[in-house]
Amino acid sequence: MPKNKFQDVIYTIIMASVMVYGMVAYNIVLNTGSMQNWVFLAVFHEWPIMTVIAILLELVFVGKLAMKVAFRLVNPREASQTSIMLAISAASVWLMCPCMSFFATLLFKDSHNAQFFAIWVQTTVMNFPMALLWQFFAAGPLVRRIFGLLFRENRQVLCGGDGVGSGLICLLTHKEWVLTLSWGSKRMTPMVATVYKGNIIKKLNNGLPILHKVPPKRDYGRYFCIMAEKGGTSTGLD
């Protein structure tokens, strides 16, 4: 899953391309009444402009809003990564479907029709079940697979502390976020975090994550982070 803005943009482009292709094909079939071979190529008549619209909507507001909605449905500190992924996908479809149906109605249906609002609502209702199924069972798994091949990452983030003070600080990927945990003993215990778009979305093995922005370096104290790779390296924060 995306771990920074660049990866987020690439993921959005791929996901929008696949989702729009499937939904345009679906609407052509609805309009013609049957699935035929020519539909696979006819999709590209509407696909470019609708893909651009989908990318802009996702990057401007849908992506952030979908995260907020998803985290109201599941607790990111307790839920599994699969549950969080499905919640984000469902929230994205819920927000994106009416928006994309609006632009499809405006651009490719009779936008001057007095029944425009009714046509938009009907289009949204017809599209939503297919969009949800397409996202869950086709586009989502396919895009995550492609993204995983493009951005292979074998590194995990392991955190530990030297027992000095009351908190444990760990630097995560790209040093955008840190994780603070209560620390009751001097024994260092490795802990693994999952990061999505710069946010910790999976609890560690003691289940006490607290998310905040990286503090000034003077606040790091004597804590350190181990970036576990094949060779294993240790980076001090002092």
HELIX and SHEET records of a PDB file:
HELIX    1   1 LYS A    5  THR A   32  1                                  28    
HELIX    2   2 VAL A   39  ALA A   42  1                                   4    
HELIX    3   3 VAL A   43  HIS A   45  5                                   3    
HELIX    4   4 TRP A   47  LEU A   57  1                                  11    
HELIX    5   5 GLU A   58  VAL A   62  3                                   5    
HELIX    6   6 GLY A   63  LEU A   73  1                                  11    
HELIX    7   7 GLN A   81  PHE A  108  1                                  28    
HELIX    8   8 PHE A  116  TRP A  134  1                                  19    
HELIX    9   9 GLN A  135  ALA A  139  3                                   5    
HELIX   10  10 GLY A  140  LEU A  150  1                                  11    
HELIX   11  11 THR A  173  LYS A  175  5                                   3    
HELIX   12  12 LYS A  217  ASP A  219  5                                   3    
SHEET    1   A 3 GLN A 156  GLY A 160  0                                        
SHEET    2   A 3 PHE A 224  ALA A 228 -1                                        
SHEET    3   A 3 THR A 233  GLY A 236 -1                                        
SHEET    1   B 3 GLY A 167  LEU A 171  0                                        
SHEET    2   B 3 TRP A 177  SER A 182 -1                                        
SHEET    3   B 3 LEU A 211  LYS A 213 -1                                        
SHEET    1   C 2 THR A 194  TYR A 196  0                                        
SHEET    2   C 2 ASN A 199  LYS A 202 -1                                        
END                                                                             
